[in-house]
Amino acid sequence: MPYAVPRSREQQAVHNQQLHEAYQSTRRLAPPTPTAAAGPDTLAQLKELAQLHQAGSLTAAEFTAAKSKILNPEDDGS
């Protein structure tokens, strides 16, 4: 049985990169795309909206519509 020949760090790094690329080419799913998490701006907007609703400045329907617009900015209704 043949034994593996020791590699230098550079050779091992190249080999690891080749293995990684070969593995990536067999994947069936697209790599995940980063999504925008609810940041401080979104949270601040939601808090302000809740305060307006609690104060009676917004009806339940207006509150729901505004909240969905903040949480789903790509769904602009068109």
Jmol script that loads the backbone (N, CA, C; Angstrom):
load data "model"
ATOM      1  N   MET A   1       0.849  -1.177   0.000  1.00  0.00           N
ATOM      2  CA  MET A   1       0.000   0.000   0.000  1.00  0.00           C
ATOM      3  C   MET A   1       0.894   1.240   0.000  1.00  0.00           C
ATOM      4  N   PRO A   2       0.653   2.175  -0.916  1.00  0.00           N
ATOM      5  CA  PRO A   2       1.501   3.376  -0.981  1.00  0.00           C
ATOM      6  C   PRO A   2       1.142   4.345   0.139  1.00  0.00           C
ATOM      7  N   TYR A   3       2.138   5.017   0.616  1.00  0.00           N
ATOM      8  CA  TYR A   3       1.944   6.017   1.658  1.00  0.00           C
ATOM      9  C   TYR A   3       1.942   7.405   1.040  1.00  0.00           C
ATOM     10  N   ALA A   4       1.232   8.313   1.686  1.00  0.00           N
ATOM     11  CA  ALA A   4       1.176   9.687   1.191  1.00  0.00           C
ATOM     12  C   ALA A   4       2.534  10.352   1.381  1.00  0.00           C
ATOM     13  N   VAL A   5       2.944  11.078   0.382  1.00  0.00           N
ATOM     14  CA  VAL A   5       4.201  11.814   0.456  1.00  0.00           C
ATOM     15  C   VAL A   5       3.920  13.118   1.206  1.00  0.00           C
ATOM     16  N   PRO A   6       4.746  13.458   2.169  1.00  0.00           N
ATOM     17  CA  PRO A   6       4.512  14.715   2.895  1.00  0.00           C
ATOM     18  C   PRO A   6       4.556  15.906   1.951  1.00  0.00           C
ATOM     19  N   ARG A   7       3.710  16.873   2.220  1.00  0.00           N
ATOM     20  CA  ARG A   7       3.634  18.085   1.399  1.00  0.00           C
ATOM     21  C   ARG A   7       4.072  19.275   2.232  1.00  0.00           C
ATOM     22  N   SER A   8       4.551  20.284   1.533  1.00  0.00           N
ATOM     23  CA  SER A   8       4.845  21.540   2.218  1.00  0.00           C
ATOM     24  C   SER A   8       3.515  22.238   2.495  1.00  0.00           C
ATOM     25  N   ARG A   9       3.526  23.262   3.298  1.00  0.00           N
ATOM     26  CA  ARG A   9       2.288  23.998   3.604  1.00  0.00           C
ATOM     27  C   ARG A   9       1.672  24.599   2.351  1.00  0.00           C
ATOM     28  N   GLU A  10       2.514  25.122   1.468  1.00  0.00           N
ATOM     29  CA  GLU A  10       2.017  25.732   0.232  1.00  0.00           C
ATOM     30  C   GLU A  10       1.354  24.683  -0.655  1.00  0.00           C
ATOM     31  N   GLN A  11       1.997  23.519  -0.763  1.00  0.00           N
ATOM     32  CA  GLN A  11       1.423  22.447  -1.578  1.00  0.00           C
ATOM     33  C   GLN A  11       0.101  21.967  -0.982  1.00  0.00           C
ATOM     34  N   GLN A  12       0.055  21.862   0.341  1.00  0.00           N
ATOM     35  CA  GLN A  12      -1.180  21.433   0.993  1.00  0.00           C
ATOM     36  C   GLN A  12      -2.284  22.462   0.791  1.00  0.00           C
ATOM     37  N   ALA A  13      -1.945  23.743   0.845  1.00  0.00           N
ATOM     38  CA  ALA A  13      -2.940  24.796   0.635  1.00  0.00           C
ATOM     39  C   ALA A  13      -3.515  24.722  -0.778  1.00  0.00           C
ATOM     40  N   VAL A  14      -2.660  24.494  -1.764  1.00  0.00           N
ATOM     41  CA  VAL A  14      -3.120  24.361  -3.155  1.00  0.00           C
ATOM     42  C   VAL A  14      -4.017  23.135  -3.288  1.00  0.00           C
ATOM     43  N   HIS A  15      -3.611  22.041  -2.676  1.00  0.00           N
ATOM     44  CA  HIS A  15      -4.410  20.811  -2.725  1.00  0.00           C
ATOM     45  C   HIS A  15      -5.773  21.026  -2.064  1.00  0.00           C
ATOM     46  N   ASN A  16      -5.776  21.674  -0.908  1.00  0.00           N
ATOM     47  CA  ASN A  16      -7.044  21.954  -0.222  1.00  0.00           C
ATOM     48  C   ASN A  16      -7.948  22.835  -1.068  1.00  0.00           C
ATOM     49  N   GLN A  17      -7.388  23.828  -1.736  1.00  0.00           N
ATOM     50  CA  GLN A  17      -8.185  24.706  -2.604  1.00  0.00           C
ATOM     51  C   GLN A  17      -8.787  23.912  -3.760  1.00  0.00           C
ATOM     52  N   GLN A  18      -8.009  23.009  -4.337  1.00  0.00           N
ATOM     53  CA  GLN A  18      -8.520  22.180  -5.431  1.00  0.00           C
ATOM     54  C   GLN A  18      -9.660  21.285  -4.944  1.00  0.00           C
ATOM     55  N   LEU A  19      -9.503  20.707  -3.763  1.00  0.00           N
ATOM     56  CA  LEU A  19     -10.578  19.879  -3.213  1.00  0.00           C
ATOM     57  C   LEU A  19     -11.830  20.711  -2.952  1.00  0.00           C
ATOM     58  N   HIS A  20     -11.646  21.906  -2.421  1.00  0.00           N
ATOM     59  CA  HIS A  20     -12.786  22.782  -2.143  1.00  0.00           C
ATOM     60  C   HIS A  20     -13.521  23.154  -3.431  1.00  0.00           C
ATOM     61  N   GLU A  21     -12.775  23.501  -4.468  1.00  0.00           N
ATOM     62  CA  GLU A  21     -13.400  23.852  -5.751  1.00  0.00           C
ATOM     63  C   GLU A  21     -14.132  22.656  -6.349  1.00  0.00           C
ATOM     64  N   ALA A  22     -13.540  21.470  -6.221  1.00  0.00           N
ATOM     65  CA  ALA A  22     -14.207  20.273  -6.739  1.00  0.00           C
ATOM     66  C   ALA A  22     -15.498  20.022  -5.980  1.00  0.00           C
ATOM     67  N   TYR A  23     -15.475  20.214  -4.677  1.00  0.00           N
ATOM     68  CA  TYR A  23     -16.688  20.033  -3.876  1.00  0.00           C
ATOM     69  C   TYR A  23     -17.744  21.066  -4.250  1.00  0.00           C
ATOM     70  N   GLN A  24     -17.343  22.322  -4.387  1.00  0.00           N
ATOM     71  CA  GLN A  24     -18.294  23.386  -4.713  1.00  0.00           C
ATOM     72  C   GLN A  24     -18.965  23.136  -6.061  1.00  0.00           C
ATOM     73  N   SER A  25     -18.243  22.532  -7.004  1.00  0.00           N
ATOM     74  CA  SER A  25     -18.827  22.289  -8.324  1.00  0.00           C
ATOM     75  C   SER A  25     -19.884  21.190  -8.285  1.00  0.00           C
ATOM     76  N   THR A  26     -19.911  20.384  -7.221  1.00  0.00           N
ATOM     77  CA  THR A  26     -20.907  19.319  -7.123  1.00  0.00           C
ATOM     78  C   THR A  26     -22.158  19.746  -6.367  1.00  0.00           C
ATOM     79  N   ARG A  27     -22.143  20.920  -5.787  1.00  0.00           N
ATOM     80  CA  ARG A  27     -23.295  21.376  -5.006  1.00  0.00           C
ATOM     81  C   ARG A  27     -24.471  21.667  -5.922  1.00  0.00           C
ATOM     82  N   ARG A  28     -25.651  21.306  -5.488  1.00  0.00           N
ATOM     83  CA  ARG A  28     -26.854  21.533  -6.286  1.00  0.00           C
ATOM     84  C   ARG A  28     -27.553  22.826  -5.913  1.00  0.00           C
ATOM     85  N   LEU A  29     -27.338  23.292  -4.710  1.00  0.00           N
ATOM     86  CA  LEU A  29     -27.976  24.522  -4.263  1.00  0.00           C
ATOM     87  C   LEU A  29     -27.068  25.707  -4.518  1.00  0.00           C
ATOM     88  N   ALA A  30     -27.672  26.816  -4.834  1.00  0.00           N
ATOM     89  CA  ALA A  30     -26.892  28.038  -4.995  1.00  0.00           C
ATOM     90  C   ALA A  30     -26.381  28.470  -3.628  1.00  0.00           C
ATOM     91  N   PRO A  31     -25.224  29.092  -3.581  1.00  0.00           N
ATOM     92  CA  PRO A  31     -24.728  29.552  -2.287  1.00  0.00           C
ATOM     93  C   PRO A  31     -25.689  30.572  -1.694  1.00  0.00           C
ATOM     94  N   PRO A  32     -25.827  30.581  -0.389  1.00  0.00           N
ATOM     95  CA  PRO A  32     -26.781  31.502   0.228  1.00  0.00           C
ATOM     96  C   PRO A  32     -26.389  32.953   0.010  1.00  0.00           C
ATOM     97  N   THR A  33     -27.385  33.756  -0.242  1.00  0.00           N
ATOM     98  CA  THR A  33     -27.137  35.187  -0.400  1.00  0.00           C
ATOM     99  C   THR A  33     -27.403  35.864   0.932  1.00  0.00           C
ATOM    100  N   PRO A  34     -26.581  36.810   1.284  1.00  0.00           N
ATOM    101  CA  PRO A  34     -26.813  37.492   2.561  1.00  0.00           C
ATOM    102  C   PRO A  34     -28.103  38.297   2.513  1.00  0.00           C
ATOM    103  N   THR A  35     -28.855  38.220   3.578  1.00  0.00           N
ATOM    104  CA  THR A  35     -30.098  38.970   3.665  1.00  0.00           C
ATOM    105  C   THR A  35     -29.925  40.106   4.646  1.00  0.00           C
ATOM    106  N   ALA A  36     -30.663  41.147   4.426  1.00  0.00           N
ATOM    107  CA  ALA A  36     -30.592  42.297   5.324  1.00  0.00           C
ATOM    108  C   ALA A  36     -31.368  41.971   6.596  1.00  0.00           C
ATOM    109  N   ALA A  37     -30.689  41.964   7.690  1.00  0.00           N
ATOM    110  CA  ALA A  37     -31.341  41.707   8.975  1.00  0.00           C
ATOM    111  C   ALA A  37     -32.020  42.980   9.462  1.00  0.00           C
ATOM    112  N   ALA A  38     -32.949  42.806  10.363  1.00  0.00           N
ATOM    113  CA  ALA A  38     -33.632  43.959  10.922  1.00  0.00           C
ATOM    114  C   ALA A  38     -32.626  44.759  11.738  1.00  0.00           C
ATOM    115  N   GLY A  39     -32.216  45.866  11.196  1.00  0.00           N
ATOM    116  CA  GLY A  39     -31.217  46.702  11.858  1.00  0.00           C
ATOM    117  C   GLY A  39     -31.859  47.689  12.801  1.00  0.00           C
ATOM    118  N   PRO A  40     -31.040  48.530  13.393  1.00  0.00           N
ATOM    119  CA  PRO A  40     -31.557  49.502  14.351  1.00  0.00           C
ATOM    120  C   PRO A  40     -32.570  50.464  13.724  1.00  0.00           C
ATOM    121  N   ASP A  41     -32.398  50.781  12.435  1.00  0.00           N
ATOM    122  CA  ASP A  41     -33.340  51.686  11.779  1.00  0.00           C
ATOM    123  C   ASP A  41     -34.723  51.052  11.704  1.00  0.00           C
ATOM    124  N   THR A  42     -34.764  49.771  11.334  1.00  0.00           N
ATOM    125  CA  THR A  42     -36.043  49.073  11.231  1.00  0.00           C
ATOM    126  C   THR A  42     -36.711  48.986  12.599  1.00  0.00           C
ATOM    127  N   LEU A  43     -35.921  48.661  13.604  1.00  0.00           N
ATOM    128  CA  LEU A  43     -36.484  48.559  14.949  1.00  0.00           C
ATOM    129  C   LEU A  43     -36.997  49.912  15.438  1.00  0.00           C
ATOM    130  N   ALA A  44     -36.250  50.956  15.154  1.00  0.00           N
ATOM    131  CA  ALA A  44     -36.680  52.292  15.563  1.00  0.00           C
ATOM    132  C   ALA A  44     -37.979  52.682  14.866  1.00  0.00           C
ATOM    133  N   GLN A  45     -38.081  52.354  13.592  1.00  0.00           N
ATOM    134  CA  GLN A  45     -39.309  52.659  12.854  1.00  0.00           C
ATOM    135  C   GLN A  45     -40.495  51.899  13.426  1.00  0.00           C
ATOM    136  N   LEU A  46     -40.289  50.639  13.760  1.00  0.00           N
ATOM    137  CA  LEU A  46     -41.381  49.840  14.317  1.00  0.00           C
ATOM    138  C   LEU A  46     -41.801  50.356  15.693  1.00  0.00           C
ATOM    139  N   LYS A  47     -40.843  50.760  16.515  1.00  0.00           N
ATOM    140  CA  LYS A  47     -41.166  51.306  17.837  1.00  0.00           C
ATOM    141  C   LYS A  47     -41.961  52.603  17.708  1.00  0.00           C
ATOM    142  N   GLU A  48     -41.519  53.456  16.792  1.00  0.00           N
ATOM    143  CA  GLU A  48     -42.235  54.720  16.581  1.00  0.00           C
ATOM    144  C   GLU A  48     -43.652  54.455  16.076  1.00  0.00           C
ATOM    145  N   LEU A  49     -43.781  53.510  15.190  1.00  0.00           N
ATOM    146  CA  LEU A  49     -45.092  53.152  14.655  1.00  0.00           C
ATOM    147  C   LEU A  49     -45.999  52.619  15.763  1.00  0.00           C
ATOM    148  N   ALA A  50     -45.452  51.779  16.639  1.00  0.00           N
ATOM    149  CA  ALA A  50     -46.241  51.241  17.751  1.00  0.00           C
ATOM    150  C   ALA A  50     -46.683  52.351  18.698  1.00  0.00           C
ATOM    151  N   GLN A  51     -45.808  53.317  18.951  1.00  0.00           N
ATOM    152  CA  GLN A  51     -46.171  54.441  19.820  1.00  0.00           C
ATOM    153  C   GLN A  51     -47.302  55.253  19.208  1.00  0.00           C
ATOM    154  N   LEU A  52     -47.227  55.493  17.904  1.00  0.00           N
ATOM    155  CA  LEU A  52     -48.299  56.227  17.228  1.00  0.00           C
ATOM    156  C   LEU A  52     -49.616  55.458  17.304  1.00  0.00           C
ATOM    157  N   HIS A  53     -49.551  54.162  17.154  1.00  0.00           N
ATOM    158  CA  HIS A  53     -50.758  53.340  17.211  1.00  0.00           C
ATOM    159  C   HIS A  53     -51.353  53.351  18.625  1.00  0.00           C
ATOM    160  N   GLN A  54     -50.487  53.228  19.635  1.00  0.00           N
ATOM    161  CA  GLN A  54     -50.960  53.235  21.020  1.00  0.00           C
ATOM    162  C   GLN A  54     -51.542  54.588  21.405  1.00  0.00           C
ATOM    163  N   ALA A  55     -50.996  55.656  20.828  1.00  0.00           N
ATOM    164  CA  ALA A  55     -51.485  57.001  21.129  1.00  0.00           C
ATOM    165  C   ALA A  55     -52.805  57.295  20.414  1.00  0.00           C
ATOM    166  N   GLY A  56     -53.182  56.440  19.480  1.00  0.00           N
ATOM    167  CA  GLY A  56     -54.433  56.631  18.759  1.00  0.00           C
ATOM    168  C   GLY A  56     -54.283  57.422  17.484  1.00  0.00           C
ATOM    169  N   SER A  57     -53.068  57.727  17.090  1.00  0.00           N
ATOM    170  CA  SER A  57     -52.842  58.484  15.858  1.00  0.00           C
ATOM    171  C   SER A  57     -53.043  57.634  14.609  1.00  0.00           C
ATOM    172  N   LEU A  58     -52.904  56.316  14.751  1.00  0.00           N
ATOM    173  CA  LEU A  58     -53.085  55.408  13.621  1.00  0.00           C
ATOM    174  C   LEU A  58     -54.173  54.389  13.938  1.00  0.00           C
ATOM    175  N   THR A  59     -54.974  54.087  12.931  1.00  0.00           N
ATOM    176  CA  THR A  59     -55.955  53.024  13.100  1.00  0.00           C
ATOM    177  C   THR A  59     -55.239  51.675  12.987  1.00  0.00           C
ATOM    178  N   ALA A  60     -55.935  50.607  13.316  1.00  0.00           N
ATOM    179  CA  ALA A  60     -55.342  49.269  13.229  1.00  0.00           C
ATOM    180  C   ALA A  60     -54.960  48.941  11.788  1.00  0.00           C
ATOM    181  N   ALA A  61     -55.787  49.343  10.835  1.00  0.00           N
ATOM    182  CA  ALA A  61     -55.495  49.071   9.422  1.00  0.00           C
ATOM    183  C   ALA A  61     -54.273  49.853   8.961  1.00  0.00           C
ATOM    184  N   GLU A  62     -54.183  51.124   9.357  1.00  0.00           N
ATOM    185  CA  GLU A  62     -53.023  51.940   8.988  1.00  0.00           C
ATOM    186  C   GLU A  62     -51.748  51.382   9.616  1.00  0.00           C
ATOM    187  N   PHE A  63     -51.859  50.960  10.877  1.00  0.00           N
ATOM    188  CA  PHE A  63     -50.713  50.389  11.576  1.00  0.00           C
ATOM    189  C   PHE A  63     -50.224  49.126  10.867  1.00  0.00           C
ATOM    190  N   THR A  64     -51.157  48.243  10.504  1.00  0.00           N
ATOM    191  CA  THR A  64     -50.796  46.994   9.834  1.00  0.00           C
ATOM    192  C   THR A  64     -50.156  47.263   8.483  1.00  0.00           C
ATOM    193  N   ALA A  65     -50.713  48.201   7.732  1.00  0.00           N
ATOM    194  CA  ALA A  65     -50.169  48.522   6.408  1.00  0.00           C
ATOM    195  C   ALA A  65     -48.762  49.113   6.521  1.00  0.00           C
ATOM    196  N   ALA A  66     -48.577  50.036   7.449  1.00  0.00           N
ATOM    197  CA  ALA A  66     -47.270  50.660   7.616  1.00  0.00           C
ATOM    198  C   ALA A  66     -46.242  49.644   8.117  1.00  0.00           C
ATOM    199  N   LYS A  67     -46.663  48.768   9.022  1.00  0.00           N
ATOM    200  CA  LYS A  67     -45.756  47.750   9.550  1.00  0.00           C
ATOM    201  C   LYS A  67     -45.304  46.803   8.442  1.00  0.00           C
ATOM    202  N   SER A  68     -46.239  46.373   7.593  1.00  0.00           N
ATOM    203  CA  SER A  68     -45.855  45.461   6.514  1.00  0.00           C
ATOM    204  C   SER A  68     -44.946  46.158   5.506  1.00  0.00           C
ATOM    205  N   LYS A  69     -45.123  47.462   5.308  1.00  0.00           N
ATOM    206  CA  LYS A  69     -44.262  48.200   4.401  1.00  0.00           C
ATOM    207  C   LYS A  69     -42.839  48.275   4.957  1.00  0.00           C
ATOM    208  N   ILE A  70     -42.704  48.426   6.273  1.00  0.00           N
ATOM    209  CA  ILE A  70     -41.374  48.479   6.889  1.00  0.00           C
ATOM    210  C   ILE A  70     -40.718  47.111   6.843  1.00  0.00           C
ATOM    211  N   LEU A  71     -41.461  46.060   7.137  1.00  0.00           N
ATOM    212  CA  LEU A  71     -40.882  44.724   7.197  1.00  0.00           C
ATOM    213  C   LEU A  71     -40.635  44.108   5.826  1.00  0.00           C
ATOM    214  N   ASN A  72     -41.385  44.528   4.811  1.00  0.00           N
ATOM    215  CA  ASN A  72     -41.231  43.995   3.454  1.00  0.00           C
ATOM    216  C   ASN A  72     -41.064  45.137   2.459  1.00  0.00           C
ATOM    217  N   PRO A  73     -39.918  45.814   2.454  1.00  0.00           N
ATOM    218  CA  PRO A  73     -39.762  46.975   1.563  1.00  0.00           C
ATOM    219  C   PRO A  73     -39.804  46.629   0.089  1.00  0.00           C
ATOM    220  N   GLU A  74     -39.476  45.364  -0.290  1.00  0.00           N
ATOM    221  CA  GLU A  74     -39.520  44.997  -1.707  1.00  0.00           C
ATOM    222  C   GLU A  74     -40.939  44.806  -2.211  1.00  0.00           C
ATOM    223  N   ASP A  75     -41.894  44.605  -1.297  1.00  0.00           N
ATOM    224  CA  ASP A  75     -43.298  44.464  -1.676  1.00  0.00           C
ATOM    225  C   ASP A  75     -43.961  45.827  -1.581  1.00  0.00           C
ATOM    226  N   ASP A  76     -43.762  46.643  -2.626  1.00  0.00           N
ATOM    227  CA  ASP A  76     -44.297  47.994  -2.589  1.00  0.00           C
ATOM    228  C   ASP A  76     -45.735  48.103  -3.085  1.00  0.00           C
ATOM    229  N   GLY A  77     -46.357  46.970  -3.364  1.00  0.00           N
ATOM    230  CA  GLY A  77     -47.769  46.979  -3.769  1.00  0.00           C
ATOM    231  C   GLY A  77     -47.976  47.111  -5.261  1.00  0.00           C
ATOM    232  N   SER A  78     -46.926  47.187  -6.056  1.00  0.00           N
ATOM    233  CA  SER A  78     -47.100  47.321  -7.505  1.00  0.00           C
ATOM    234  C   SER A  78     -46.925  46.002  -8.210  1.00  0.00           C
TER     235      SER A  78
END
end "model"
wireframe off; spacefill off
backbone 0.3
color backbone group
